[in-house]
Structure formats: structure tokens, C-alpha cells
């Protein structure tokens, strides 16, 4: 698709910035207070509000819209310079400048992801299907029908974009939803936490801690009306226990859905959360492809819409969390059956349930990949299959949430089927160890333990050696991630590192 000259510009920013591409999460902390100029004044936020009210925010050039956001969210963007972003396989070689290059004159991954999500909101508002689906593969491209369904969800939730406070709040939510990944914000939070307490390893829980102990660190939150502050606090509290994206990828457990009832989330609040989620997913590959909503393909859209339907069933009391979760797994199996996969579909079987969760984690959307997973699973030693079936059971207590495992499975790729089978086999074997709590001495009331595999696995799966000889890179001697209690029974969850 040809690009108009107004869509992409190079820009020499007048703000000097440090190289923010190298810091990684939980490594050495940056300075706790920024020396950059801070033009995030009341005037900058009012400019954004006015642009939303007169609809010009959605009509202006991309370059101008990004600079309106830069002025309004200067401090939030400064935090994102220090945020980690999971690497993606198969980055595109683009000629156009990324959003961060347009506003800071250098590529900053998490800023590109965040701002691409906002650009996706503009594409939805402007009914720009071609831009939204730019660079998507033909076989998985979002259909026009699904694009219109997505537009209808946003039109209804934002009252045709006439509910200006809702639009402003949604933009604030998208601009802040990944701030918990920032090592700078983490350092500033640590200074303000009670003695003996430290920031959570879960970035959603970090944001909950920030709003609880030092919400003044987030200027845009301060600009929200009281009612919208209450909503955002509630939805961040929801995210700390229930991330709908983890439901789609079957990372979380059915118990995570209990918080929908515990917090008394209503359908309007749920849709606000899902609109934020759709923008977040739309920008998820923004650091490697900012020209469209690369990740919001047809299979992805269908998965997230199903998550919305099942979450709504829980909110309205039609289903119990475990029933809703089973329906998510059944949806994945139906999708694969329609794609030509032939397998066992009895979700009551521990093996089928485990495979269905693995299909979700691996974002499996075609019969060929499903068959690969099936063959590799059946070829694993019985004791490993047993650990997987116990650990992936919907009835496991306590259960493990293997955070970032879907991102690690996306690195299963190679020039031959044999290599892909080996890569998948070693990752599933590692996952079986992550899920195994048989020798752990946990408190009796623990329901969910989170284990974040990113820090250990990511450098391994990205290596050339993993692509050539995965067994030499990931083995039974590979370190396991530390555990963090994510949910206790009959009590509000409070993160506790073990």
C-alpha cells in the first residue's frame, strides 16, 4: 500500500535524550528523578481534551497527533523510555519513521508499542481498514466484518466518541498500562513504599502499588475527574489479578476470573477494560511494525472477542469461572477443527485440556501447527506428559501461572520440521518443570503462584544456538524462575515474593 507524505515525517527533536534502548527490567536503576524539561502542564492536557472534543485529534496528521500526546504525557513517556519490551521474532524492515522516532528522534520500543495502540484508536475512529491491517499476512488478515465488529464495540463504549471523558480516560489507560514495566518508575515507587516492602515483579501489580502509595507520580491520572479516577483504580485492581490477555493465551487459571465477581465489575466497566486491551494488543508489535495493528489478526480478534463474551458471562452470573475458562478452550479447539485439525476434542480429558491450553499459549491457529504440537506432546516421555497434565489442569491447587510462556513459544521456528519439533519439545519439558510444585512447601491457602519465565528463557530462545541445537541450550539444569504468590483463597490477593 502506498503511503501519503503526511503519514510519516522525520523530525529533529529539540529535547536531548539519553540512549534508552539498553536498560532492562530489574537491572541497575536509572536516576530517580528526571532532569528533562517537563512540558506536561495543565495546558497540554487541556489541549488534548479540546482536540478530542472537536474531533481534530482523529483528523490531524499522525505527526501532529503524536506531538499532542508527547506534550500531554511527557512524564509517562519518560518512564516508558526505561521500560522493557519483549523481543519479537521476524521484525519487518520498514522505511517509515516509528512513533518514538517522530517525537524523540530515536527508537524506544515500549513507546512505539504504546503509541501504535493510540494510532490504532485513530484508525478505528476513521474507519481506516487498510491502515489497520497494513502488513498483515493474507492468511490471517483481520476480515472487514471483524474490523466493523471492533469499531462497533468502540462506538458503543464511547457513545460514538461523543463521550469525551470516556475517550480521554481510554487514552490515559493506554498511555499508562505498561508503566509498571519501567525501572525508573519502579525505583521511584521503592522510595515511597513502606519499609520492608518492595515493588512486585508483575507490572500490573506495580501500577496497583503506585496508585495505592504514590499516585502523584502519574500526572495524567491526576487530570482525571474523580469518577474516572475511581474507574481507573478499579480496572487496575482488576488487571493485578485478571489479565484478559492471559485468559486468551491460557496462562492464567480459572480462579483469576473470580475477581470479576469480587470487584463487582459491571458490563460497561468490562468493556472499558476490553477496549484498552484491544488497543494494547493492536500495538503489541509496534516496536517492530508500527505501520498497522500487526498483532490484531483474525484469529487474535476472535480469541479476544470470545474472552470478552466469557468474561461477561461471569460478570452477569451466567457461568462460573471454571465453566467460562472451559468455553475458552473449547473455542480454540473449534477454531482448529474448522481449520482442518483432526484430534480429540473431549475437554473433560486431562490430556485434551492440557493440549488445548498449550494451543492457546502457542497461539496456534492452523492445522499444521496444531499437528506439530500434538505430535511433539505425544512424543514426550510419560512422566513429562504427566507433569504437564497435572500442572495445566483447571483443578490444580495450588496452580502455576507461567507468565510470558506464550512469548517464549513464539520462538519455535527453524528451517526444518525436525528442528521445530526439538525446540518445542525442550520448551514443553521446561514448562513441565515450571508447573511442578510437588516439592514446594507453600502455605495452605495459596491458590495461584506466578512464575515469570521471561528473564531466564528469553536470552536462550533468541540465541543462534537454540535455533540449531535447542537441547544444548535448555535442559534439566536450566534455572527455574522464582515464585510469587498471585492469589490466596478467600482473601484479596497481595503479591508476595517467595
C-alpha positions as MATLAB code, in Angstrom:
seq = 'XXXXXXXXXXXXXXXXXXXXXXXXXXXXXXXXXXXXXXXXXXXXXXXXXXXXXXXXXXXXXXXXXXXXXXXXXXXXXXXXXXXXXXXXXXXXXXXXXXXXXXXXXXXXXXXXXXXXXXXXXXXXXXXXXXXXXXXXXXXXXXXXXXXXXXXXXXXXXXXXXXXXXXXXXXXXXXXXXXXXXXXXXXXXXXXXXXXXXXXXXXXXXXXXXXXXXXXXXXXXXXXXXXXXXXXXXXXXXXXXXXXXXXXXXXXXXXXXXXXXXXXXXXXXXXXXXXXXXXXXXXXXXXXXXXXXXXXXXXXXXXXXXXXXXXXXXXXXXXXXXXXXXXXXXXXXXXXXXXXXXXXXXXXXXXXXXXXXXXXXXXXXXXXXXXXXXXXXXXXXXXXXXXXXXXXXXXXXXXXXXXXXXXXXXXXXXXXXXXXXXXXXXXXXXXXXXXXXXXXXXXXXXXXXXXXXXXXXXXXXXXXXXXXXXXXXXXXXXXXXXXXXXXXXXXXXXXXXXX';
ca = [
       0.000    0.000    0.000;
       1.400    3.419   -0.881;
       1.902    5.909    1.924;
       0.954    9.550    1.795;
       3.780   12.001    2.568;
       1.820   13.355    5.541;
       1.721    9.969    7.252;
       5.403    9.740    8.102;
       7.880   12.520    8.822;
      11.405   12.700   10.073;
      11.829   15.141   12.885;
      14.862   16.522   14.719;
      13.561   16.793   18.271;
      14.685   19.722   20.380;
      14.875   17.565   23.518;
      18.179   15.837   24.179;
      17.680   12.260   25.339;
      19.922    9.545   26.646;
      20.122    6.186   24.870;
      17.168    4.442   26.497;
      17.267    1.276   24.421;
      19.573   -0.735   26.648;
      18.148   -0.770   30.217;
      16.380   -3.985   31.151;
      13.807   -4.594   33.845;
      15.152   -5.169   37.362;
      18.710   -4.324   36.353;
      20.586   -1.261   37.580;
      18.125    1.542   38.201;
      18.150    4.868   36.342;
      18.160    8.186   38.163;
      15.068    8.533   40.351;
      14.124   11.970   39.125;
      14.312   13.205   35.590;
      16.254   16.315   34.634;
      14.384   16.606   31.335;
      12.134   19.633   30.819;
       8.543   18.738   31.663;
       6.017   20.431   29.417;
       3.206   18.221   30.778;
       1.263   21.199   32.070;
      -2.439   21.625   32.615;
      -2.430   23.453   29.304;
      -1.070   20.373   27.493;
      -3.819   18.164   28.899;
      -6.457   20.760   28.065;
      -5.128   20.871   24.517;
      -5.669   17.112   24.246;
      -9.161   17.418   25.739;
     -10.075   20.130   23.236;
      -8.683   18.076   20.368;
     -10.876   15.179   21.478;
     -13.965   17.385   21.853;
     -13.712   18.893   18.384;
     -12.596   15.535   16.906;
      -9.437   17.091   15.468;
      -7.270   14.584   17.367;
      -8.576   11.934   14.978;
      -8.319   14.089   11.838;
      -4.890   15.692   12.253;
      -1.734   14.276   10.753;
      -0.101   11.388   12.577;
       2.933   13.596   13.280;
       0.813   16.304   14.933;
      -1.283   13.846   16.951;
       1.863   12.206   18.339;
       3.214   15.575   19.448;
      -0.073   16.407   21.169;
       0.403   13.156   23.110;
       4.043   13.967   23.821;
       3.153   17.306   25.379;
       0.340   15.829   27.486;
       2.110   12.631   28.587;
       5.682   13.818   28.781;
       6.433   12.243   32.161;
       4.657    8.982   31.319;
       6.663    8.723   28.091;
       9.818    9.434   30.056;
       9.029    6.435   32.267;
       8.472    4.291   29.166;
      11.999    5.062   27.977;
      13.078    2.791   30.828;
      10.520    0.032   30.213;
      11.357   -3.434   28.926;
       9.678   -4.809   25.818;
       9.716   -8.497   24.921;
      11.595   -9.125   21.707;
       9.578  -10.325   18.708;
      10.702  -12.748   16.024;
      10.518  -11.700   12.373;
      10.787   -7.887   12.683;
       9.954   -6.006    9.490;
      12.408   -3.827    7.624;
      10.386   -0.611    7.429;
      11.334    2.591    5.681;
       8.999    4.797    7.718;
       9.877    6.504   10.997;
       8.446    4.925   14.122;
       6.316    6.948   16.585;
       9.220    7.288   19.033;
      11.496    8.478   16.230;
       8.930   11.122   15.327;
       8.739   12.513   18.874;
      12.178   11.701   20.377;
      14.296   11.156   17.260;
      15.281    7.625   18.328;
      13.605    4.234   18.561;
      12.306    3.398   22.025;
      10.487    0.034   21.960;
       7.831    0.443   24.650;
       6.959    3.949   23.453;
       6.454    2.556   19.946;
       4.147   -0.158   21.311;
       2.122    2.300   23.384;
       1.758    4.950   20.687;
       0.926    2.408   17.980;
      -2.014    1.411   20.180;
      -3.209    5.032   20.153;
      -2.772    5.175   16.384;
      -4.979    2.075   16.194;
      -7.698    4.034   18.015;
      -7.448    6.676   15.281;
      -7.684    4.026   12.546;
     -10.801    2.602   14.187;
     -12.388    6.035   14.595;
     -11.598    6.919   10.976;
     -12.793    3.571    9.580;
      -9.348    3.050    8.019;
      -9.306   -0.689    7.439;
      -6.335   -0.554    5.079;
      -4.073    1.158    7.590;
      -5.265   -1.018   10.474;
      -4.430   -4.220    8.583;
      -1.263   -2.921    6.909;
       1.413   -5.652    6.629;
      -0.832   -8.426    7.996;
      -0.385  -11.801    6.280;
      -3.171  -12.634    3.838;
      -3.924  -15.973    5.502;
      -4.629  -14.465    8.936;
      -5.620  -10.918    7.986;
      -8.417   -9.357   10.027;
     -11.608   -9.525    7.979;
     -13.581   -6.407    7.146;
     -16.521   -7.874    9.040;
     -14.411   -8.302   12.195;
     -12.978   -4.813   11.794;
     -16.516   -3.425   11.759;
     -17.388   -5.508   14.837;
     -14.410   -3.970   16.612;
     -15.472   -0.487   15.539;
     -18.976   -1.162   16.839;
     -17.595   -2.138   20.248;
     -15.688    1.150   20.489;
     -18.597    3.196   19.127;
     -20.913    1.734   21.760;
     -18.418    2.061   24.612;
     -17.528    5.656   23.753;
     -21.036    6.736   22.668;
     -19.922    7.365   19.114;
     -16.817    9.150   20.501;
     -19.144   11.833   21.880;
     -18.391   10.788   25.472;
     -15.254   12.893   25.546;
     -14.337   11.973   29.120;
     -14.514    8.289   28.218;
     -12.270    8.846   25.181;
      -9.798   10.847   27.280;
      -9.833    8.172   30.005;
      -9.263    5.391   27.478;
      -6.253    7.257   26.084;
      -4.899    7.723   29.619;
      -5.354    3.998   30.254;
      -3.498    3.048   27.075;
      -0.701    5.531   27.764;
      -0.170    4.204   31.292;
      -0.977    0.485   31.161;
       2.661   -0.578   30.707;
       4.288    1.930   33.057;
       4.752   -0.875   35.592;
       7.498   -2.227   33.303;
       9.601    0.909   33.851;
      12.699    0.522   36.014;
      12.603    4.282   36.639;
       9.052    4.175   37.983;
       9.963    1.076   39.980;
      12.877    2.940   41.594;
      10.683    5.912   42.494;
       8.000    3.572   43.849;
      10.556    1.766   46.018;
      11.444    5.062   47.721;
       7.812    5.546   48.708;
       6.800    2.049   49.807;
       6.583    1.112   53.493;
       9.825   -0.193   54.976;
      10.343   -3.851   54.143;
       8.030   -3.806   51.126;
       9.276   -3.883   47.559;
       7.735   -3.497   44.102;
       6.017   -6.524   42.645;
       7.576   -8.471   39.782;
       4.193   -8.230   37.995;
       3.900   -4.927   36.105;
       0.115   -4.727   36.623;
       0.637   -5.112   40.368;
       3.321   -2.402   40.231;
       0.710    0.016   38.910;
      -1.662   -1.010   41.693;
       1.097   -0.217   44.212;
       1.781    3.144   42.555;
      -1.867    4.203   42.794;
      -2.038    2.997   46.379;
       1.101    4.698   47.707;
       2.166    7.470   45.302;
      -0.350    8.250   42.563;
       1.158   11.735   42.215;
       3.898   10.086   40.142;
       1.387    9.732   37.272;
       0.324   13.241   36.127;
      -2.333   12.005   33.702;
      -4.107   10.123   36.490;
      -4.253   13.381   38.451;
      -6.014   15.042   35.484;
      -8.928   12.608   35.524;
     -12.241   13.621   37.087;
     -13.000   11.884   40.397;
     -15.426    9.395   38.866;
     -12.894    8.395   36.202;
     -10.171    8.030   38.851;
     -12.386    5.575   40.699;
     -12.935    3.631   37.467;
      -9.225    3.506   36.590;
      -8.281    2.409   40.113;
     -10.865   -0.356   39.909;
      -9.683   -1.558   36.495;
      -6.030   -1.518   37.562;
      -7.037   -3.528   40.620;
      -8.757   -5.915   38.202;
      -5.646   -6.158   35.996;
      -3.484   -7.007   39.004;
      -5.358  -10.310   39.314;
      -7.021  -10.854   35.952;
      -5.372  -10.022   32.651;
      -7.809  -10.961   29.838;
      -4.863  -11.471   27.503;
      -3.652  -14.224   29.805;
      -7.108  -15.800   29.556;
      -6.882  -15.842   25.755;
      -3.431  -17.432   25.966;
      -4.459  -19.758   28.831;
      -1.630  -18.502   31.039;
      -3.934  -17.655   33.926;
      -6.128  -20.061   35.878;
      -9.929  -20.091   36.286;
      -9.505  -18.709   39.819;
      -8.229  -15.468   38.277;
     -11.741  -14.800   36.953;
     -13.143  -14.748   40.475;
     -12.031  -11.137   40.815;
     -14.648  -10.111   38.225;
     -17.284  -11.030   40.813;
     -15.274   -9.946   43.852;
     -14.881   -6.408   42.461;
     -18.453   -6.373   41.127;
     -17.319   -5.368   37.668;
     -20.288   -4.306   35.545;
     -20.600   -4.749   31.743;
     -19.745   -1.102   30.992;
     -16.576   -1.292   33.097;
     -15.680   -4.615   31.495;
     -15.960   -3.133   28.010;
     -13.755   -0.219   29.036;
     -11.138   -2.762   30.071;
     -11.515   -4.675   26.821;
     -11.211   -1.522   24.716;
      -7.914   -0.799   26.470;
      -6.889   -4.404   25.877;
      -7.711   -4.246   22.154;
      -5.557   -1.121   21.802;
      -2.744   -2.756   23.759;
      -2.841   -5.846   21.533;
      -3.074   -3.713   18.388;
       0.204   -2.052   19.370;
       1.929   -5.173   20.708;
       4.323   -5.378   17.733;
       4.646   -1.622   17.432;
       8.357   -1.791   18.199;
       8.925   -3.936   15.100;
       5.968   -2.886   12.917;
       4.270    0.447   13.607;
       2.557    0.773   10.239;
      -0.582   -1.095   11.272;
      -2.156   -3.154   14.016;
       0.079   -6.100   13.144;
      -0.989   -8.370   16.008;
      -4.751   -7.846   15.689;
      -5.224  -10.575   13.101;
      -8.421  -12.551   12.569;
      -7.505  -15.459   14.926;
      -6.345  -12.993   17.592;
      -9.505  -10.909   17.286;
     -11.738  -13.978   17.567;
      -9.871  -15.132   20.669;
     -10.221  -11.791   22.425;
     -13.870  -11.412   21.486;
     -14.500  -14.857   22.947;
     -12.676  -13.767   26.127;
     -14.990  -10.759   26.326;
     -18.083  -12.948   25.895;
     -16.994  -15.421   28.567;
     -15.887  -12.684   30.970;
     -19.311  -11.082   30.512;
     -20.919  -14.426   31.319;
     -19.033  -14.449   34.621;
     -19.860  -10.797   35.355;
     -23.575  -11.388   34.747;
     -23.603  -14.626   36.755;
     -24.446  -16.919   33.838;
     -21.308  -19.044   34.263;
     -18.837  -19.926   36.981;
     -15.200  -19.030   36.227;
     -14.211  -22.628   35.504;
     -17.082  -23.037   33.041;
     -16.105  -19.833   31.261;
     -12.498  -20.989   31.080;
     -13.540  -24.342   29.587;
     -15.512  -22.496   26.929;
     -12.366  -20.531   26.025;
     -10.529  -23.824   25.481;
     -13.425  -25.265   23.512;
     -13.422  -22.155   21.302;
      -9.758  -22.773   20.433;
     -10.463  -26.432   19.612;
     -13.435  -25.477   17.401;
     -11.320  -22.929   15.558;
      -8.642  -25.559   14.901;
     -11.237  -28.123   13.861;
     -12.630  -25.630   11.345;
      -9.058  -25.128   10.100;
      -8.698  -28.864    9.431;
      -7.085  -30.189   12.614;
      -8.199  -33.708   13.475;
      -7.804  -34.654   17.105;
      -9.606  -35.479   20.318;
     -11.967  -32.689   21.421;
     -13.294  -34.067   24.719;
     -12.314  -31.212   27.043;
     -13.062  -33.416   30.075;
      -9.972  -35.467   29.264;
      -6.872  -34.209   31.184;
      -4.773  -34.723   28.064;
      -7.153  -32.796   25.794;
      -7.483  -29.997   28.351;
      -3.688  -29.740   28.634;
      -3.254  -29.709   24.857;
      -5.962  -27.057   24.489;
      -4.128  -24.814   26.961;
      -0.887  -25.367   25.041;
      -2.645  -24.484   21.768;
      -3.732  -21.222   23.411;
      -0.281  -20.496   24.834;
       1.301  -21.179   21.456;
      -1.296  -19.000   19.699;
      -1.921  -21.984   17.437;
      -4.371  -21.039   14.699;
      -3.781  -23.547   11.869;
      -3.952  -27.314   11.452;
      -0.252  -27.709   10.593;
       0.946  -26.073   13.804;
      -1.685  -27.900   15.853;
      -0.423  -31.199   14.439;
       3.143  -30.185   15.320;
       2.112  -29.565   18.930;
       0.123  -32.809   19.002;
       2.991  -34.925   17.657;
       5.571  -33.347   19.976;
       3.319  -33.738   23.008;
       2.679  -37.423   22.282;
       6.409  -37.972   21.802;
       7.339  -36.652   25.261;
       8.233  -39.149   27.991;
       5.191  -40.223   30.035;
       6.444  -38.543   33.230;
       6.719  -35.177   31.434;
       3.242  -35.532   29.938;
       2.009  -36.365   33.426;
       3.567  -33.212   34.893;
       2.033  -31.137   32.117;
      -1.424  -32.638   32.613;
      -1.290  -32.118   36.376;
       0.144  -28.609   36.112;
      -2.199  -27.492   33.323;
      -5.294  -28.987   34.933;
      -8.073  -26.497   35.608;
      -8.449  -28.133   39.017;
      -4.803  -27.781   40.111;
      -4.457  -26.335   43.630;
      -2.130  -24.602   44.017;
      -1.589  -23.827   40.347;
       1.191  -22.089   38.474;
       0.708  -19.170   36.110;
       3.678  -19.400   33.685;
       3.860  -15.740   32.690;
       5.475  -14.957   29.312;
       5.458  -18.607   28.235;
       3.402  -17.698   25.117;
       6.087  -15.198   24.096;
       8.750  -17.877   24.516;
       6.783  -20.392   22.421;
       6.660  -17.833   19.592;
      10.386  -18.505   19.095;
       9.698  -22.059   17.911;
      10.850  -21.645   14.341;
      13.508  -23.038   12.122;
      14.433  -24.242    8.624;
      13.217  -27.804    9.217;
      10.313  -29.569   10.882;
      12.763  -31.635   12.920;
      14.347  -28.553   14.476;
      10.952  -27.031   15.290;
       9.942  -30.270   16.969;
      13.117  -30.247   19.076;
      12.624  -26.591   20.053;
       9.038  -27.222   21.106;
       9.950  -30.390   22.981;
      12.598  -28.683   25.128;
      10.250  -25.769   25.904;
       7.402  -28.072   26.905;
       9.813  -30.047   29.080;
      10.948  -26.820   30.739;
       7.309  -25.767   31.185;
       6.580  -29.073   32.919;
       9.301  -28.228   35.464;
       7.891  -24.704   35.938;
       4.444  -26.143   36.654;
       5.649  -28.769   39.111;
       5.070  -27.753   42.738;
       5.264  -31.226   44.292;
       8.403  -30.424   46.289;
       7.453  -26.838   47.187;
       6.367  -26.066   50.740;
       3.627  -23.481   50.127;
       1.117  -22.025   52.599;
      -2.138  -23.970   52.555;
      -4.232  -21.015   51.362;
      -2.233  -20.320   48.172;
      -4.339  -20.739   45.017;
      -2.070  -19.319   42.303;
       1.704  -18.961   42.123;
       3.163  -16.842   39.334;
       6.443  -17.783   37.684;
       7.751  -15.320   35.097;
       9.914  -17.242   32.611;
      10.967  -14.248   30.510;
      14.177  -13.332   32.309;
      15.586  -16.854   32.087;
      14.252  -18.132   28.770;
      14.262  -15.074   26.526;
      18.055  -14.803   26.015;
      18.187  -18.556   25.458;
      15.434  -18.874   22.849;
      16.745  -15.855   20.935;
      20.216  -17.357   20.558;
      21.555  -18.877   17.351;
      22.455  -21.985   19.353;
      18.798  -22.567   20.300;
      17.821  -22.440   16.654;
      20.473  -25.039   15.787;
      20.648  -27.316   18.845;
      17.930  -26.489   21.397;
      18.813  -29.435   23.664;
      22.217  -27.866   24.326;
      20.621  -24.595   25.491;
      17.526  -25.525   27.528;
      17.953  -28.586   29.736;
      17.007  -30.044   33.111;
      19.788  -27.907   34.575;
      18.288  -24.639   33.306;
      17.349  -22.385   36.210;
      13.696  -22.073   37.183;
      12.090  -18.665   37.832;
      11.323  -17.625   41.390;
       7.768  -17.890   42.641;
       5.417  -15.107   43.619;
       2.085  -15.706   45.297;
      -0.528  -14.218   42.992;
      -3.734  -15.278   44.737;
      -4.766  -16.711   48.094;
      -8.089  -18.376   48.803;
     -10.917  -16.447   50.471;
      -8.849  -13.263   50.699;
      -7.811  -10.398   48.398;
      -4.550  -11.191   46.653;
      -1.425   -9.380   47.700;
       1.786  -10.153   45.860;
       4.459  -11.867   47.957;
       7.828  -12.938   46.567;
       8.967  -16.327   47.892;
];
